[in-house]
């Protein structure tokens, strides 16, 4: 349950993370892990994709088809960070060369890291508390373009936000969701804001109707396609996705599941062979059950489903079971 005490704890964890980033290192099991170089590399390589840039052509671009088999897709009741750690652990324990893992950050359009410094508890805030992402979003000219664009938008269009994307490679994750310091590993983080469907419905001057829902869905489908295209262009082999925009932004869970399926699962899916492994990391039993049920309709044999009772990763990166 999210209480004032919980908020205070998360605020304290955020403060400690900021202090750690300022020092540029942390100690885990007697070993010093340096962060400064990782932060500088991520800043240097972060890229902004404007709404009207070349990725607009993703739908007509020839699929890369990197992998002979369709992606192995898992729908798990697990956090984003635990899913990323699970992928890292899996490849390390199997002794295979792991490709890059890309993580979708359900980003605020105007506030880097969301409300993590104030103890807010959502997906972006958890990533910001646990990694080197925050200085990359706040101290690079590329990321600033994204936030400046959305801050300057007129109110009627503001709730739709835009298809703008920040891609930050080599983000180091060094804490878990509870703030415990862990063995470090790196992921590429793609930050993008979903349509704020709840706000769109409130600010529309006509009663909610099917046409409005179609418009919201159309915007989300385009945005999600661009997200996958950028991951593909950047060479990510494994992805951690989720119920993009279904929390405070109030997009329909079943609709989001269907949009992901049309991009990744159905026979004609544009990104069917673009990735090796994909985990849909979902928290909350009701949301998990609704997404799972909707996604089942499009499922193929390489999709697995599990709850957090039988699929999780420890803070040390040890694979428990998948």
Secondary structure, DSSP 8 states (H G I E B T S, - for coil): ---HHHHHHHHHHHHHHHHHHHHTEEEETTEEEE-HHHHHHHHHH-EEE-TTSGGGGGGGS-----SSS--EEEEEES-HHHHHHHHHHHHHHHT----EEEEEEE--SSSTTTTGGGT--SHHHHHHHHBSHHHHHHS-HHHHHHHHHHHTS-HHHHTT--S-EEEEEEEEEEE-TTS-EEEEEEEEEEEE----HHHHHHH-SS---HHHHHHHHHHHHHHHHHHHHHHHHTTEEEEEE--TT-STT---HHHHHHHHHHHHTSTT-TTTTS-SEEEEEE-SHHHHHHHHHHHHTT--TTEEEE-TTS-EE-TT--EEE-
